[in-house]
Amino acid sequence: MSNSLRLPPWFKVRIRRGERFSYIESLLRDLSLHTVCEGAGCPNIWECWNRGTATFMILGDVCTRNCNFCGVTKGRGGGVDRDEALRVARAVKALGLRYVVITSVTRDDLEDGGAGIFALTVEGIRRLSPGCKVELLIPDFGGSEEALKRVVEACPDVLGHNLETVRRLYPLVRPMADYDRSLRLLREAKAMKGEMTVKSSLILGLGEGKEEVIETMMDIRETGCDILTLGQYLRPSRTHLPVRRFYSPGEFEELARMGLEMGFSHVEAGPKVRSSYQAETYCGGVDA
């Protein structure tokens, strides 16, 4: 992982291949499954896998979008593996998870954006692990309300969709995405199923100003979104956008306080926070 600025001391990561880490690695290989932990080069992989949990990434490992902050492989996508949903469910059962986060690459090449596979995955997990809570982190499905409805009707416990950055930086950071389209998805999801927890996330350090961050947090909260996560951007490689600044733990704490004042039920904020990081502790009531 390459950064334009020297990593501050609070980013020290303990690299340890424990028994649980090795088991997850073997399980994923045996079931031909992908995780965003690997695909996006998440710095928390050692901690999470050694804790016995992982964030599954469905619909393959090639994304049809060209976001300039993300380390996931870009390309034309591929076929749709309908058996993938059952294999994810089998992995969840094998790991004995009580809370799981499922995300995906963006598949603009598919008519429904992959919504049907998300729904099948939820259904498979409910069948094999009925006591496990499910969080879905979904793409924007090209703005399709029908695709969103298909996912909501699968009744995930938590539905997440990340804005990632402020409006001004969208053309640079997410050139194939749309700020207002993402806000609309959050609003529609909450309107479709009001009791469902809706969640979003921002990554900081791409060149945004504090007032822009606050404005974006307010935009997200106005959709009815319940939970917000805030984390530090880390450059996946030299071909990605550079880190413009590192936020201190104190700055994240301040933003978390402001988010709670805005009305979010929970704000998880910190340098190493990612959308799915320790989600089981504040979304599912499960001890880490």
N, C-alpha and C positions, 0 to 999 in steps of 0.2 A: 504494500500500500504506500503510495507516494503522496506527500503533502508539500505544498509550497512554503509552509511555515514549519518550524520545528515543533514537534508534539510537546505540549506542556506536561508536567509531571503527573497530573491526575489521569493521564491516559495509559499508564502502565498496565499491561495485560499479562496475566499469569498463563503461560502456555503449558498445559498439562494434559497428556493423553491417558486419562483414567479408564477404568473398566467400563463405565457407562458410555464414555466417549467412543471407545472402540466398538461397543455393542451397537450403538446407533449407526456408526459408519458401516458396519457389516450388514445391518438390517436394511439400510437404504440401498446398498449395493445389491443385496439379494432380491429386493422387491423392485429394483429399477426405478427408484424415486429420487426426486430432486428437492433441495431445500433452498430457501432464500439465504440461509446462513452461509452456504457455500457460494451460491450464484452471485450474491451481492458483496461477498467478502466481508461479512459482518465481524467486527472486532470482538463480539460477545460469544462467538461460537464455542470457545473453550469452556467458558462458564456455563452456558446453557446445556451443551451436550453432556458435560460432566454432571450436570444436575438431572439429566435424563429426559430432556425435552428438546424439541426442534420445531422450526416453522416450515411446514411443507409448502412446496411451490408446485402447483399443478399446471397442466396444459403445456408441458414440455419445459425446456430451459432456454428457449430462444424468443426474445421479445421483438415485436414488430415496430416498436417505438424507438426513437433515438434520443432519449433523455440524456443530457450531458453530465449528470451527477451519478448515474447508476452504473454499477459494474456488471450487471447481467448482460449476457451475450445478445447482440442485436442481429436481426436477420429477417427472413421471410416466414418464420414459423415452420410448421410441418403438419403432419396429420394429427388427428384427434384420437387419443388412446382412451376408449371408454372404460377399459378395465382398470385404468389408473385410480379411479375413485375407490374401487374395492381394495386395491393394494394400499392406499392411504389408510383406509379404515382398518385393515389388518395390522398396519404399523402402529396405529394409535392403540389398538387392543394389546399388541405385543409389549408396548412400552407402559401399559397400564395408566395412560394419561387421564386425568380428570378435567383437563382443560387443554385445548389445542387451537392453534392459529393456522389457518389455511390461506395462502395467498396464491398469486399466479403471475406469470408474465402477461403482458397485454397482447391479445390476439385480434388485431383489427382485420385479419384475413378470414375470421369466422363470422358467420351471419349473426349469431347471438353473442359474439365476443367471448364465448366459453361459459356463459351463464348456466347452461344445462349441466355442464360437468361440475361446476360449483355445487349445484343442487344435488346431483347424484352423490357427491362426496359427503355432503351433510347427511343425506339419507343412509349412506353406508355406515358412517360413524354411529349414527343413532341406533342402527340395527345391531352392530357388534359391540358397541360400548355405550349403552343407554344412559349411563351416569355421567358421561363426559360432556362438558360444555364446549360449544363450538363458536369460535370467532372467525369470521371471514374478512379478509382484506382484499377488496375487489378493485379492478380497474374501472374506467368510466363507461365501458361498453359502447363507446361512441355516442353517448347520450341517449341510448335506447331505453325508454321507460319500460318496454315489454321485457327486455333482458333483466333489468333491475327487479321488476316484479317477480320474475321467475326465481331469482335468488332469495328475495324477501319471503316468498311463499314457502321456501324450504325451512324457514323459522330458525335461522342461526341465533344464538344467544346475544352475540355482538356482531354488528356490521361496521366494518371500517373502510374508509376511502380517504387517502391522503392527499392533501393539497400540496404538500412538500415545500412550497416557497411562496413568496409574495407576488402580487399581481405584476409588478414592473419587471420581474426577472423571468416570467414565464417564457417569453420568446427565446431567451438564452438557455434556460435550464430545462424547460419542457416544451420544445418547439412544436410537438404534435399534440399537445394537450391544451386545455382551455380552462382558465381560472373559473369563469362563471359556470361552465358546464359541470365542473366538480362541485361547486357550491350547490348547484341545482340538484345533483345526485343526492347529496347529504339531506337536503330539504325534502326531496321526494321520498327518500327512504324512511325518514321520520314520520312523514305524513301517511305512508302506507301502513306502518305498524308502530304506533306511538309508544308501546311498551318495550319495544326492542331498543337496546342500548346502541347508540350510534357514536362512532369514534373517528377522529382524524389526527393527522400528524404534520409537523413542520420540521425541516432540517435547517439549521442556522449556520451561518458562516460563509454564505455564497455572495455576500456583498449587500445584503439588505440592511436598512436602517432600523433603529429601535421603533420608531413611530410606524414604520411599515409592518413590523412584526405585530405590534399591538393592533393595528387596523385589520390585519389578516385574522388574528385571533378573534376579533369582534365579528368579522364577516362569518367565520366558522360558527361561532356561538349563535348568531342570529338564524342559522338554519335549523336550530333545535338540537344540534350535536351535543352529546352528553360528556364525552371524554376527549381530552386533547393530550397528545404527547409532543414533547419538544426535545430535540437532540442535536448534537454537533455534526456537521457535515465533515466527512473525511474523504479525501480524494482517492478513488479506486486505482488510478494509474495516471501517468503523465499525459494521456490523451483526454482526460476528463478535466472539468473545470477546477481551477485551483482553489484552495482554501483562502478566503480573504481575511478571516479573523477567527480566533478561538474565543468562545464565550467561557467565562469562569463559572465554577459551580454556584457562586453567589448570584451571578446574573440569571442563571437558570432558576434559582430559588425565587428571585424577584418576579420573573415572568410567571412562575407557577402561582404565586400569590395573586397576581393580577388576573390570571385566568379564573381562579376561584371566585374572585370578586365579580367577574363578568357573568358568573352563573354556571360554569362547568361543574359537574358533580365530582370530577377528579381531573387533575393535571399531573402527569408524570413527566418531569423535566430534569435533564442532567446531561452532561457531556456524552456519556455512553448510551443514553436512552435511544431505543429504536421503537417503532410502532408496536412490535410484538414482545419487546423485552420485558420479562417478568409480568406479562399481562395477566397471568393466572392469579397473581396476588391482589390486584386491584379490580379486576373484572370478574374473576371466578371465585374469589374467596378461598383460594388454595394456597397453602404455605409454599414458599419457594424451596 
